[in-house]
C-alpha cells in the first residue's frame, strides 16, 4: 500500500533539499557587463551557471536548493558583477575576489 503523501515528500526532498548547497567559486575575477535601465536580470548565486555572471538554471538541475538573485537595473551603465560569489554587495563585485581565501580556492569549489 503506497502512501501518496510520502511519495510526494520524497520527490520534493530530492529536488528541493532542506539544506541548500554552498555557492562555489565560478571565477576569481569579476565580469564587466552593461546593464540596461529597466531590464531585469538573474545573477547566478550558486556559481554553477555556464553563463556567468547570469543564471542558466544549473542550480535547479544540480539540485542545489539555491535560487538566482533577481534584480532590475536602475540605469544603463557598465558594472562589475561578482563571480567569486563571496561579495558582500551581491550581485556587484566588492573586491573580495582579491582576498587570499578566494585566490587560494579552486574554481568550482565552495569557500
SVG drawing of the C-alpha trace seen along z (x, -y; Angstrom):
<svg xmlns="http://www.w3.org/2000/svg" viewBox="-2 -55 48 57">
<polyline fill="none" stroke="black" stroke-width="0.4" points="0.0,0.0 1.6,-3.2 1.4,-6.4 1.0,-9.2 2.0,-11.9 5.3,-10.1 6.0,-9.7 5.4,-13.4 7.6,-14.5 10.5,-12.2 10.2,-13.6 10.3,-17.2 13.2,-16.4 15.2,-15.2 14.6,-18.3 14.4,-20.9 16.9,-19.9 16.2,-21.3 19.8,-22.4 20.9,-24.3 24.3,-23.6 27.0,-26.2 27.9,-28.6 31.0,-27.7 33.7,-30.0 32.8,-30.4 35.8,-32.6 38.3,-34.6 37.7,-37.9 34.5,-39.9 32.8,-40.2 32.1,-43.6 28.7,-43.9 26.5,-46.7 23.2,-46.7 20.2,-48.3 17.9,-50.5 14.6,-48.9 15.8,-45.4 15.5,-42.5 18.5,-40.2 19.0,-36.9 22.5,-36.8 23.9,-33.3 24.1,-32.7 25.2,-29.0 28.3,-29.6 27.5,-26.6 26.0,-28.5 27.8,-28.2 26.6,-31.7 28.3,-33.6 27.5,-36.0 23.9,-35.2 21.8,-32.2 21.3,-29.4 19.2,-27.1 22.1,-25.0 21.0,-25.5 17.8,-23.6 19.2,-20.8 22.1,-20.2 19.6,-20.3 21.4,-23.0 18.4,-24.4 19.7,-27.9 18.0,-30.4 19.3,-33.3 19.2,-36.9 16.7,-38.8 17.4,-42.5 16.3,-45.4 18.9,-47.8 18.0,-51.4 20.2,-53.0 22.1,-51.9 25.8,-51.6 28.8,-49.3 29.2,-47.4 31.5,-44.6 29.4,-41.6 30.8,-39.2 31.8,-35.7 33.6,-34.5 30.2,-34.5 31.8,-35.9 30.8,-39.6 29.0,-41.4 27.2,-43.5 25.5,-41.0 25.4,-41.0 28.1,-43.6 31.8,-43.0 33.2,-44.4 36.8,-43.3 36.5,-40.1 38.0,-38.1 41.4,-39.6 41.4,-38.0 43.8,-35.2 40.8,-33.0 39.3,-33.3 42.6,-33.3 43.7,-30.0 40.3,-28.3 39.8,-26.0 37.4,-27.2 34.2,-25.1 34.7,-24.6 32.9,-26.3 34.7,-28.8"/>
</svg>
